[in-house]
Amino acid sequence: MHIKLLSNAEFLEFSKQFIPGSIYQTPYYAFTMNEENYTSMFIGLMDDNVLKAASLILVYKVNGFKYALAPRGFLIDYNDKQLLSTFTKQVKKFLGKKDVVAIKINPMIVRKVYNSAGHTVSYNELYDDTFNTMKKLGYFHLGYNNYFEALKPRFEAYINLDLDYIKLFANIDKSCRNKIRKAVRDGIKVYHGNEDDLKYLYEQTKDEYPRDLQYFKNLYKFFGKDDLIDFYYSKLDTTSYLQYTQNMYNKYLLRSSELSRTLISQTGNAEKIVNEKMIVDQNVVKYRNQLAEATDYLKKFTNGVVTSTALVIKWQDAVYLVIDGYDKKYKHFGAKQLMIWKLIGRYAKLGYKRFYLGGVANINKPNNKYKGLNEFKLNFHSNVIEYAGDFELITNSPLYFVYKNSFGITGIFGNSKK
């Protein structure tokens, strides 16, 4: 067996068929990262004329040294010890000759799967054996991180879409369902955007996400060539919001007047009426204040205001939420919850099997700074995959020794929640 440099078409064909697939092991992602100052190559392990394994390799140069990445790991059966051993040796030899000091991979080797309550629903019986095999082959495990210290998240939330529409909604946490309904009542509407609308995504994520607007445009450009990417945004329809608020205010104001008249003529026990009037009057105050807000919004934003955004990629039979954002000033409208629900429903009807919500922190460590992020994604009745984490394989020992002792490698490539 030997390593062969694959053409774009050869790698694309292999990546389309390989299970489990990844949007990060595609030519589209390679082209995107080329624009981020990474060089890329597609390599394959050939057994005569049969392609047995493959990988996108990204190379990043730091202080004169080359370091490689295989985002989401090689496209290979990690349980096939002989194949993994052969591929590893060939990769070391191939990259070593190109003066690459090491390669980092974060393979889709599943350790466990948890439900939204944090209980284990399945585990990989072959995990320990595969893990130990990799260590024997020279892969150094970089640890079981709990948050977002790794190249890609070690914990990833997903939703099974093979349920009917009603069941999918019923599975969502009650508080989340209420926010979705409220968003609809308030006039939040979801739109299918285009490249020009990506500026909304950038504005909502620029303080938390390391990539810039051009990165989003490149993703949209390259994945969009084969219609594999969609962008959505939600807007508050300020006219609808004002009309709804006015109707609710009038409704409760009228009921309050009715209850006042009833109390005046009441001769018996009025406790029940008094209790109802207290609740009604609270709503009168609520919608009176909201009326002032809605009026102000309509004056400032005649055409509505963008409240949340989402960029998704479609690959094989799954949909991936690559990056999403929201305007914190309008968080109380529940627009982000409505957005995700609309996307779940849309892609379920289109026949996709899974919807990946992106990374979460270790759900068995609930009291952490990512608690809100976890709760948001788990409220959709999602499961969570726990992967093995990052591994490093030295491919050129002499150069790696100099590199490691001169500059170190920790934190060079940044972290991501997606």
C-alpha positions as CSV (number, residue, x, y, z in Angstrom):
1,M,0.0,0.0,0.0
2,H,1.1,3.6,-0.6
3,I,0.0,7.2,-0.2
4,K,-1.3,8.9,-3.3
5,L,-2.2,12.6,-3.7
6,L,-5.8,12.7,-4.7
7,S,-7.5,15.0,-7.1
8,N,-10.4,17.2,-5.8
9,A,-12.8,14.9,-7.6
10,E,-11.3,11.7,-6.2
11,F,-11.4,13.0,-2.7
12,L,-14.9,14.4,-3.1
13,E,-16.3,11.1,-4.3
14,F,-14.7,9.2,-1.4
15,S,-15.8,11.7,1.2
16,K,-19.4,11.6,-0.1
17,Q,-19.6,7.9,0.5
18,F,-17.5,7.4,3.7
19,I,-19.4,6.9,6.9
20,P,-19.1,8.7,9.3
21,G,-18.7,11.7,7.1
22,S,-17.7,15.2,8.1
23,I,-18.2,18.7,6.6
24,Y,-14.6,19.3,7.6
25,Q,-13.3,16.5,5.5
26,T,-14.4,17.9,2.1
27,P,-12.9,19.8,-0.7
28,Y,-15.3,22.7,0.1
29,Y,-13.8,23.1,3.6
30,A,-10.3,22.8,2.2
31,F,-10.9,25.7,-0.3
32,T,-12.3,27.8,2.5
33,M,-9.3,27.2,4.7
34,N,-6.9,28.0,1.8
35,E,-8.3,31.5,2.1
36,E,-7.4,31.5,5.8
37,N,-3.7,31.0,4.9
38,Y,-3.7,27.2,5.2
39,T,-2.3,25.0,2.4
40,S,-4.2,21.8,1.8
41,M,-3.7,18.4,0.2
42,F,-5.9,15.3,-0.2
43,I,-4.1,12.1,0.5
44,G,-5.3,8.5,0.0
45,L,-4.1,5.1,0.9
46,M,-4.1,2.9,-2.2
47,D,-4.2,-0.9,-2.2
48,D,-3.4,-1.4,-5.9
49,N,-6.1,0.7,-7.5
50,V,-8.5,0.6,-4.5
51,L,-8.7,3.6,-2.2
52,K,-8.9,2.3,1.4
53,A,-8.6,5.5,3.5
54,A,-8.2,9.2,2.9
55,S,-7.9,12.6,4.5
56,L,-7.8,16.3,4.0
57,I,-4.5,17.6,5.4
58,L,-4.2,21.3,6.3
59,V,-0.8,22.7,6.8
60,Y,-0.1,25.9,8.8
61,K,3.2,27.6,9.0
62,V,4.4,29.1,12.3
63,N,7.8,30.7,12.7
64,G,9.1,28.7,9.8
65,F,7.8,25.3,11.0
66,K,5.1,23.4,9.3
67,Y,2.3,21.8,11.4
68,A,-0.5,19.8,9.9
69,L,-4.2,19.2,10.9
70,A,-6.7,16.6,9.9
71,P,-9.9,18.3,11.0
72,R,-12.3,15.7,12.5
73,G,-9.7,13.0,11.7
74,F,-8.9,10.7,8.9
75,L,-11.6,9.0,6.8
76,I,-10.7,5.5,7.9
77,D,-12.1,2.6,9.9
78,Y,-10.3,3.1,13.2
79,N,-11.3,-0.4,14.3
80,D,-9.3,-2.0,11.5
81,K,-5.9,-2.2,13.3
82,Q,-3.9,-3.3,10.3
83,L,-5.3,-0.6,8.1
84,L,-4.8,2.1,10.7
85,S,-1.2,0.9,11.3
86,T,-0.4,1.0,7.6
87,F,-2.0,4.4,7.1
88,T,-0.3,5.9,10.1
89,K,3.2,4.7,9.0
90,Q,2.6,6.0,5.5
91,V,1.3,9.4,6.7
92,K,4.4,9.8,9.0
93,K,6.7,9.0,6.1
94,F,4.8,11.2,3.6
95,L,4.5,14.3,5.8
96,G,8.0,13.8,7.3
97,K,9.5,14.1,3.9
98,K,7.7,17.4,3.5
99,D,9.2,18.7,6.7
100,V,5.9,18.7,8.6
101,V,6.8,18.4,12.3
102,A,3.5,16.8,13.4
103,I,-0.1,16.3,12.7
104,K,-3.0,16.9,15.0
105,I,-6.3,15.0,14.5
106,N,-9.6,15.0,16.4
107,P,-11.2,11.8,15.0
108,M,-14.8,10.9,15.1
109,I,-14.2,8.0,17.4
110,V,-17.2,7.9,19.6
111,R,-16.7,7.1,23.3
112,K,-20.3,7.5,24.6
113,V,-23.6,9.0,23.7
114,Y,-25.8,10.7,26.3
115,N,-29.4,11.8,26.4
116,S,-30.4,15.4,27.3
117,A,-30.6,14.4,31.0
118,G,-26.9,13.3,30.9
119,H,-27.6,9.6,31.1
120,T,-25.5,7.2,29.0
121,V,-27.7,5.7,26.2
122,S,-24.9,3.9,24.3
123,Y,-21.2,3.4,24.5
124,N,-18.5,2.1,22.1
125,E,-17.5,-1.3,23.2
126,L,-14.4,-1.1,21.0
127,Y,-13.3,2.3,22.3
128,D,-10.6,1.2,24.8
129,D,-9.1,-1.2,22.3
130,T,-9.0,1.5,19.5
131,F,-7.7,4.1,21.9
132,N,-4.8,1.8,23.1
133,T,-4.0,0.9,19.5
134,M,-3.6,4.5,18.6
135,K,-1.3,5.1,21.6
136,K,0.9,2.1,20.5
137,L,1.1,3.6,17.0
138,G,2.6,6.8,18.4
139,Y,-0.5,9.0,18.7
140,F,-0.2,11.2,21.9
141,H,-3.6,11.9,23.4
142,L,-4.0,15.5,24.4
143,G,-6.4,14.8,27.2
144,Y,-10.2,14.5,27.9
145,N,-11.0,18.2,27.8
146,N,-14.4,19.2,29.2
147,Y,-14.9,22.5,27.4
148,F,-13.7,24.0,24.2
149,E,-9.9,23.8,24.5
150,A,-9.6,21.4,21.5
151,L,-9.4,21.9,17.8
152,K,-13.1,20.9,17.5
153,P,-15.6,20.3,20.3
154,R,-15.2,16.9,22.1
155,F,-18.9,17.0,22.9
156,E,-21.4,17.5,20.1
157,A,-25.2,17.8,20.4
158,Y,-27.5,16.4,17.7
159,I,-31.2,15.7,17.2
160,N,-32.7,12.7,15.4
161,L,-35.1,13.9,12.8
162,D,-36.7,10.5,12.1
163,L,-39.9,11.5,14.0
164,D,-43.0,13.2,12.8
165,Y,-43.3,16.9,13.1
166,I,-45.7,16.8,16.1
167,K,-43.5,14.4,18.1
168,L,-40.4,16.5,17.4
169,F,-42.1,19.6,18.9
170,A,-43.6,17.6,21.8
171,N,-40.1,16.4,22.8
172,I,-38.8,20.0,23.2
173,D,-38.6,21.3,26.8
174,K,-41.8,23.0,27.9
175,S,-40.1,26.3,28.6
176,C,-38.5,26.3,25.2
177,R,-41.9,25.5,23.5
178,N,-43.4,28.5,25.3
179,K,-40.6,30.7,24.0
180,I,-41.2,29.5,20.4
181,R,-45.0,30.2,20.7
182,K,-44.3,33.6,22.2
183,A,-41.9,34.4,19.3
184,V,-44.6,33.6,16.8
185,R,-47.2,35.7,18.6
186,D,-44.8,38.7,18.9
187,G,-44.2,38.7,15.2
188,I,-40.8,37.0,14.8
189,K,-40.4,35.7,11.3
190,V,-37.7,33.5,9.8
191,Y,-36.2,34.3,6.3
192,H,-34.0,32.3,3.9
193,G,-31.1,34.7,3.3
194,N,-28.2,35.1,0.8
195,E,-24.6,36.0,0.8
196,D,-25.3,39.7,1.2
197,D,-27.2,39.0,4.5
198,L,-24.2,37.3,6.1
199,K,-23.3,40.7,7.6
200,Y,-26.0,40.1,10.1
201,L,-24.3,36.9,11.3
202,Y,-20.9,38.6,11.6
203,E,-22.4,41.5,13.6
204,Q,-23.9,39.1,16.1
205,T,-20.9,36.8,16.5
206,K,-17.8,39.0,16.0
207,D,-17.1,39.4,19.7
208,E,-17.3,35.6,20.4
209,Y,-16.2,33.9,17.2
210,P,-12.6,34.0,15.9
211,R,-13.5,34.1,12.2
212,D,-14.4,37.3,10.2
213,L,-17.1,38.1,7.7
214,Q,-14.9,37.0,4.8
215,Y,-14.7,33.5,6.3
216,F,-18.4,33.2,6.3
217,K,-18.6,34.4,2.7
218,N,-16.0,31.8,1.7
219,L,-17.9,29.0,3.3
220,Y,-21.0,30.2,1.5
221,K,-19.1,30.5,-1.8
222,F,-17.5,27.1,-1.8
223,F,-20.2,24.9,-0.2
224,G,-22.8,26.9,-2.2
225,K,-21.4,25.7,-5.5
226,D,-23.2,22.4,-4.9
227,D,-26.1,23.9,-2.9
228,L,-24.8,22.5,0.4
229,I,-25.2,25.6,2.5
230,D,-28.1,27.8,3.7
231,F,-28.3,31.0,5.6
232,Y,-31.2,32.1,7.7
233,Y,-32.1,35.1,9.8
234,S,-35.1,36.1,11.9
235,K,-36.7,39.5,12.1
236,L,-39.1,41.1,14.5
237,D,-42.0,42.4,12.4
238,T,-42.4,45.7,14.3
239,T,-45.9,46.3,12.8
240,S,-47.1,42.9,13.9
241,Y,-45.6,43.3,17.3
242,L,-47.4,46.6,17.8
243,Q,-50.7,45.2,16.6
244,Y,-50.5,42.2,18.8
245,T,-49.5,44.2,21.9
246,Q,-52.3,46.7,21.3
247,N,-54.8,43.9,21.0
248,M,-53.6,42.3,24.2
249,Y,-53.6,45.6,26.1
250,N,-57.2,46.3,24.9
251,K,-58.3,42.7,25.8
252,Y,-57.0,42.9,29.4
253,L,-58.1,46.5,29.9
254,L,-61.7,45.5,28.9
255,R,-61.6,42.5,31.2
256,S,-60.4,44.7,34.0
257,S,-63.3,47.1,33.6
258,E,-65.8,44.2,33.5
259,L,-64.4,42.7,36.7
260,S,-64.6,46.2,38.4
261,R,-68.3,46.4,37.5
262,T,-68.9,42.9,38.8
263,L,-67.2,43.7,42.1
264,I,-69.4,46.8,42.6
265,S,-72.6,44.7,42.2
266,Q,-71.2,41.7,44.0
267,T,-73.1,40.8,47.2
268,G,-71.5,37.5,48.1
269,N,-67.9,36.2,48.4
270,A,-65.8,38.3,46.0
271,E,-62.4,36.6,46.7
272,K,-62.3,34.7,43.3
273,I,-63.1,37.9,41.4
274,V,-60.6,39.9,43.3
275,N,-57.9,37.3,42.6
276,E,-58.7,37.3,38.9
277,K,-58.7,41.1,38.7
278,M,-55.2,41.2,40.3
279,I,-53.9,38.9,37.6
280,V,-55.7,40.9,34.9
281,D,-54.4,44.2,36.2
282,Q,-50.8,42.9,36.2
283,N,-51.3,42.1,32.5
284,V,-52.7,45.5,31.9
285,V,-49.5,47.0,33.3
286,K,-47.3,44.5,31.4
287,Y,-48.9,45.3,28.0
288,R,-49.1,49.0,28.7
289,N,-45.3,49.0,29.1
290,Q,-44.9,46.7,26.1
291,L,-47.0,49.1,24.1
292,A,-44.6,51.9,24.7
293,E,-41.7,49.5,23.6
294,A,-43.6,48.3,20.5
295,T,-44.4,51.9,19.4
296,D,-40.7,52.9,19.8
297,Y,-39.6,49.9,17.8
298,L,-41.9,50.7,14.9
299,K,-40.6,54.3,14.8
300,K,-37.0,53.1,14.8
301,F,-37.3,50.0,12.7
302,T,-40.1,50.4,10.2
303,N,-38.9,47.4,8.2
304,G,-38.3,45.2,11.2
305,V,-35.1,44.4,13.1
306,V,-32.9,41.3,12.7
307,T,-32.9,39.3,15.9
308,S,-31.0,36.0,15.2
309,T,-29.0,34.2,12.5
310,A,-27.9,30.7,11.5
311,L,-25.6,29.2,8.9
312,V,-26.1,25.5,8.2
313,I,-24.3,23.0,5.9
314,K,-26.0,19.9,4.5
315,W,-23.8,16.8,4.1
316,Q,-24.8,13.3,3.4
317,D,-28.0,12.7,5.4
318,A,-27.3,15.3,8.1
319,V,-27.5,19.1,8.6
320,Y,-24.8,21.0,10.6
321,L,-25.4,24.2,12.4
322,V,-22.0,25.8,11.6
323,I,-22.5,29.1,13.4
324,D,-25.4,31.0,14.8
325,G,-25.9,34.2,16.6
326,Y,-28.5,36.5,18.1
327,D,-28.8,40.2,19.2
328,K,-28.7,40.2,23.0
329,K,-30.9,43.3,23.1
330,Y,-33.8,41.2,21.8
331,K,-33.1,38.0,23.6
332,H,-36.5,38.1,25.4
333,F,-38.3,37.5,22.1
334,G,-37.1,33.9,21.9
335,A,-36.1,34.4,18.2
336,K,-33.2,32.0,18.5
337,Q,-35.5,29.2,19.8
338,L,-37.9,29.8,17.0
339,M,-35.1,29.8,14.4
340,I,-33.8,26.5,15.5
341,W,-37.2,24.9,15.6
342,K,-38.0,26.2,12.1
343,L,-34.8,24.6,10.8
344,I,-35.5,21.3,12.6
345,G,-38.9,21.2,11.0
346,R,-37.7,22.2,7.6
347,Y,-34.9,19.7,7.3
348,A,-36.9,16.9,8.8
349,K,-39.6,17.4,6.1
350,L,-36.8,17.3,3.5
351,G,-35.7,13.9,4.6
352,Y,-32.5,14.6,6.6
353,K,-31.9,12.2,9.5
354,R,-29.9,14.3,11.9
355,F,-29.5,17.9,12.9
356,Y,-26.2,18.7,14.6
357,L,-26.4,21.7,16.9
358,G,-22.7,22.0,17.4
359,G,-20.5,21.8,20.4
360,V,-21.4,21.7,24.1
361,A,-19.4,21.5,27.3
362,N,-19.2,18.2,29.2
363,I,-22.9,17.7,30.3
364,N,-21.7,15.8,33.3
365,K,-20.2,19.0,34.7
366,P,-23.4,21.2,34.9
367,N,-22.0,24.0,37.0
368,N,-19.8,25.7,34.4
369,K,-19.7,29.0,32.5
370,Y,-21.2,27.2,29.5
371,K,-24.3,26.2,31.4
372,G,-26.6,28.5,29.3
373,L,-25.2,27.2,26.0
374,N,-25.7,23.6,27.1
375,E,-29.3,24.2,28.3
376,F,-30.2,26.0,25.1
377,K,-29.1,23.0,23.0
378,L,-30.3,20.3,25.3
379,N,-33.8,21.9,25.6
380,F,-34.4,20.6,22.1
381,H,-34.3,17.0,23.4
382,S,-30.9,16.5,21.8
383,N,-28.4,13.7,22.4
384,V,-24.7,14.4,23.0
385,I,-21.8,12.5,21.4
386,E,-18.6,12.3,23.4
387,Y,-15.6,11.9,21.1
388,A,-12.1,10.8,22.0
389,G,-10.5,14.3,21.7
390,D,-7.3,15.4,20.1
391,F,-4.3,13.3,19.2
392,E,-0.9,14.4,18.0
393,L,1.4,12.3,15.8
394,I,5.0,13.4,15.3
395,T,6.0,13.1,11.7
396,N,9.5,14.5,11.7
397,S,11.2,13.9,15.1
398,P,14.3,16.1,14.6
399,L,12.3,19.1,13.4
400,Y,9.7,18.5,16.1
401,F,12.2,18.6,18.9
402,V,13.5,22.0,17.7
403,Y,10.0,23.3,17.2
404,K,8.7,22.0,20.5
405,N,11.6,23.5,22.5
406,S,11.7,26.7,20.6
407,F,8.0,27.8,20.4
408,G,5.6,25.2,21.7
409,I,2.3,24.4,20.0
410,T,-0.3,24.9,22.6
411,G,-3.1,27.2,21.5
412,I,-1.8,28.0,18.1
413,F,-4.9,27.1,16.1
414,G,-7.6,28.3,18.4
415,N,-10.8,26.7,19.6
416,S,-14.3,26.5,18.4
417,K,-17.8,25.7,19.6
418,K,-18.8,24.6,16.2
